[in-house]
Amino acid sequence: MFHWYEIHHSMPQDTVLGPVLFLLCINDLPKIINNTSVPILFADDTSILFTHHEIDSLNTNMHNTFQIIIKWFKANLLSSKHAKNNAFNLEQKMLCKLIARLHMVTI
């Protein structure tokens, strides 16, 4: 007969098992995010890219995706450090100016 025991959700620092378990856990995140975004995973950093030509639709897509991510975090007993979260908006005109500026620097 099996018995259930309480598991404490922590991992000692400097162990090999911690990063391996994290990677096993985080690798399903792209599968649950809808098709309105592109998740990019690298080690313990995650970026989620959104694009849309209408700002209202972009905001709706971002909101819906983050609601999915919040549920995923809760289901996996994870948390996010909100102080490390960033968002920025890159518009086509701004991007063209940046590329032109970089081009002038590299010539």
C-alpha positions as protocol buffer text, in pm:
chain_id: "A"
residue {
  index: 1
  type: MET
  ca { x: 0 y: 0 z: 0 }
}
residue {
  index: 2
  type: PHE
  ca { x: 125 y: 349 z: -87 }
}
residue {
  index: 3
  type: HIS
  ca { x: 129 y: 641 z: 152 }
}
residue {
  index: 4
  type: TRP
  ca { x: 125 y: 1008 z: 58 }
}
residue {
  index: 5
  type: TYR
  ca { x: 383 y: 1239 z: 212 }
}
residue {
  index: 6
  type: GLU
  ca { x: 420 y: 1614 z: 201 }
}
residue {
  index: 7
  type: ILE
  ca { x: 694 y: 1729 z: -37 }
}
residue {
  index: 8
  type: HIS
  ca { x: 869 y: 2056 z: 29 }
}
residue {
  index: 9
  type: HIS
  ca { x: 923 y: 2250 z: -292 }
}
residue {
  index: 10
  type: SER
  ca { x: 1283 y: 2350 z: -278 }
}
residue {
  index: 11
  type: MET
  ca { x: 1620 y: 2243 z: -409 }
}
residue {
  index: 12
  type: PRO
  ca { x: 1959 y: 2284 z: -242 }
}
residue {
  index: 13
  type: GLN
  ca { x: 2188 y: 2533 z: -414 }
}
residue {
  index: 14
  type: ASP
  ca { x: 2472 y: 2407 z: -636 }
}
residue {
  index: 15
  type: THR
  ca { x: 2317 y: 2071 z: -717 }
}
residue {
  index: 16
  type: VAL
  ca { x: 2297 y: 1918 z: -1063 }
}
residue {
  index: 17
  type: LEU
  ca { x: 1942 y: 1803 z: -1003 }
}
residue {
  index: 18
  type: GLY
  ca { x: 1796 y: 2156 z: -970 }
}
residue {
  index: 19
  type: PRO
  ca { x: 1870 y: 2274 z: -1326 }
}
residue {
  index: 20
  type: VAL
  ca { x: 1768 y: 1939 z: -1474 }
}
residue {
  index: 21
  type: LEU
  ca { x: 1431 y: 1944 z: -1298 }
}
residue {
  index: 22
  type: PHE
  ca { x: 1380 y: 2307 z: -1398 }
}
residue {
  index: 23
  type: LEU
  ca { x: 1444 y: 2228 z: -1764 }
}
residue {
  index: 24
  type: LEU
  ca { x: 1209 y: 1930 z: -1754 }
}
residue {
  index: 25
  type: CYS
  ca { x: 942 y: 2151 z: -1601 }
}
residue {
  index: 26
  type: ILE
  ca { x: 985 y: 2460 z: -1823 }
}
residue {
  index: 27
  type: ASN
  ca { x: 1004 y: 2276 z: -2157 }
}
residue {
  index: 28
  type: ASP
  ca { x: 627 y: 2229 z: -2176 }
}
residue {
  index: 29
  type: LEU
  ca { x: 559 y: 2604 z: -2148 }
}
residue {
  index: 30
  type: PRO
  ca { x: 574 y: 2669 z: -2527 }
}
residue {
  index: 31
  type: LYS
  ca { x: 318 y: 2394 z: -2583 }
}
residue {
  index: 32
  type: ILE
  ca { x: 52 y: 2559 z: -2368 }
}
residue {
  index: 33
  type: ILE
  ca { x: 94 y: 2913 z: -2501 }
}
residue {
  index: 34
  type: ASN
  ca { x: -149 y: 3003 z: -2776 }
}
residue {
  index: 35
  type: ASN
  ca { x: -43 y: 3067 z: -3136 }
}
residue {
  index: 36
  type: THR
  ca { x: -46 y: 3447 z: -3098 }
}
residue {
  index: 37
  type: SER
  ca { x: 301 y: 3456 z: -2944 }
}
residue {
  index: 38
  type: VAL
  ca { x: 647 y: 3307 z: -2986 }
}
residue {
  index: 39
  type: PRO
  ca { x: 817 y: 3183 z: -2669 }
}
residue {
  index: 40
  type: ILE
  ca { x: 1196 y: 3174 z: -2661 }
}
residue {
  index: 41
  type: LEU
  ca { x: 1361 y: 2968 z: -2387 }
}
residue {
  index: 42
  type: PHE
  ca { x: 1728 y: 2992 z: -2299 }
}
residue {
  index: 43
  type: ALA
  ca { x: 1853 y: 2835 z: -1976 }
}
residue {
  index: 44
  type: ASP
  ca { x: 1641 y: 2999 z: -1705 }
}
residue {
  index: 45
  type: ASP
  ca { x: 1538 y: 3301 z: -1916 }
}
residue {
  index: 46
  type: THR
  ca { x: 1214 y: 3312 z: -2111 }
}
residue {
  index: 47
  type: SER
  ca { x: 1111 y: 3571 z: -2366 }
}
residue {
  index: 48
  type: ILE
  ca { x: 769 y: 3586 z: -2526 }
}
residue {
  index: 49
  type: LEU
  ca { x: 736 y: 3779 z: -2849 }
}
residue {
  index: 50
  type: PHE
  ca { x: 406 y: 3924 z: -2968 }
}
residue {
  index: 51
  type: THR
  ca { x: 327 y: 4096 z: -3294 }
}
residue {
  index: 52
  type: HIS
  ca { x: 14 y: 4253 z: -3436 }
}
residue {
  index: 53
  type: HIS
  ca { x: -62 y: 4554 z: -3654 }
}
residue {
  index: 54
  type: GLU
  ca { x: -345 y: 4670 z: -3421 }
}
residue {
  index: 55
  type: ILE
  ca { x: -254 y: 4776 z: -3069 }
}
residue {
  index: 56
  type: ASP
  ca { x: -588 y: 4664 z: -2919 }
}
residue {
  index: 57
  type: SER
  ca { x: -549 y: 4314 z: -3061 }
}
residue {
  index: 58
  type: LEU
  ca { x: -189 y: 4305 z: -2942 }
}
residue {
  index: 59
  type: ASN
  ca { x: -297 y: 4395 z: -2589 }
}
residue {
  index: 60
  type: THR
  ca { x: -573 y: 4132 z: -2596 }
}
residue {
  index: 61
  type: ASN
  ca { x: -330 y: 3864 z: -2716 }
}
residue {
  index: 62
  type: MET
  ca { x: -79 y: 3958 z: -2447 }
}
residue {
  index: 63
  type: HIS
  ca { x: -343 y: 3956 z: -2175 }
}
residue {
  index: 64
  type: ASN
  ca { x: -481 y: 3615 z: -2280 }
}
residue {
  index: 65
  type: THR
  ca { x: -133 y: 3463 z: -2304 }
}
residue {
  index: 66
  type: PHE
  ca { x: -32 y: 3592 z: -1962 }
}
residue {
  index: 67
  type: GLN
  ca { x: -351 y: 3452 z: -1810 }
}
residue {
  index: 68
  type: ILE
  ca { x: -250 y: 3110 z: -1950 }
}
residue {
  index: 69
  type: ILE
  ca { x: 103 y: 3153 z: -1814 }
}
residue {
  index: 70
  type: ILE
  ca { x: -24 y: 3249 z: -1467 }
}
residue {
  index: 71
  type: LYS
  ca { x: -236 y: 2931 z: -1457 }
}
residue {
  index: 72
  type: TRP
  ca { x: 66 y: 2728 z: -1574 }
}
residue {
  index: 73
  type: PHE
  ca { x: 283 y: 2881 z: -1299 }
}
residue {
  index: 74
  type: LYS
  ca { x: 25 y: 2794 z: -1034 }
}
residue {
  index: 75
  type: ALA
  ca { x: -21 y: 2439 z: -1165 }
}
residue {
  index: 76
  type: ASN
  ca { x: 356 y: 2383 z: -1155 }
}
residue {
  index: 77
  type: LEU
  ca { x: 399 y: 2552 z: -815 }
}
residue {
  index: 78
  type: LEU
  ca { x: 629 y: 2815 z: -964 }
}
residue {
  index: 79
  type: SER
  ca { x: 650 y: 3188 z: -918 }
}
residue {
  index: 80
  type: SER
  ca { x: 788 y: 3476 z: -1119 }
}
residue {
  index: 81
  type: LYS
  ca { x: 1006 y: 3757 z: -992 }
}
residue {
  index: 82
  type: HIS
  ca { x: 799 y: 4054 z: -1104 }
}
residue {
  index: 83
  type: ALA
  ca { x: 1093 y: 4291 z: -1054 }
}
residue {
  index: 84
  type: LYS
  ca { x: 1278 y: 4104 z: -1330 }
}
residue {
  index: 85
  type: ASN
  ca { x: 989 y: 4115 z: -1579 }
}
residue {
  index: 86
  type: ASN
  ca { x: 1015 y: 4367 z: -1861 }
}
residue {
  index: 87
  type: ALA
  ca { x: 807 y: 4465 z: -2160 }
}
residue {
  index: 88
  type: PHE
  ca { x: 876 y: 4700 z: -2445 }
}
residue {
  index: 89
  type: ASN
  ca { x: 708 y: 4802 z: -2766 }
}
residue {
  index: 90
  type: LEU
  ca { x: 903 y: 4812 z: -3090 }
}
residue {
  index: 91
  type: GLU
  ca { x: 726 y: 4986 z: -3374 }
}
residue {
  index: 92
  type: GLN
  ca { x: 830 y: 4950 z: -3736 }
}
residue {
  index: 93
  type: LYS
  ca { x: 941 y: 5315 z: -3767 }
}
residue {
  index: 94
  type: MET
  ca { x: 1152 y: 5284 z: -3452 }
}
residue {
  index: 95
  type: LEU
  ca { x: 1307 y: 4961 z: -3578 }
}
residue {
  index: 96
  type: CYS
  ca { x: 1393 y: 5115 z: -3917 }
}
residue {
  index: 97
  type: LYS
  ca { x: 1565 y: 5410 z: -3745 }
}
residue {
  index: 98
  type: LEU
  ca { x: 1761 y: 5174 z: -3522 }
}
residue {
  index: 99
  type: ILE
  ca { x: 1874 y: 4963 z: -3819 }
}
residue {
  index: 100
  type: ALA
  ca { x: 1976 y: 5277 z: -4012 }
}
residue {
  index: 101
  type: ARG
  ca { x: 2173 y: 5402 z: -3711 }
}
residue {
  index: 102
  type: LEU
  ca { x: 2348 y: 5067 z: -3673 }
}
residue {
  index: 103
  type: HIS
  ca { x: 2426 y: 5063 z: -4043 }
}
residue {
  index: 104
  type: MET
  ca { x: 2591 y: 5405 z: -4023 }
}
residue {
  index: 105
  type: VAL
  ca { x: 2802 y: 5292 z: -3725 }
}
residue {
  index: 106
  type: THR
  ca { x: 2929 y: 4976 z: -3899 }
}
residue {
  index: 107
  type: ILE
  ca { x: 3032 y: 5146 z: -4226 }
}
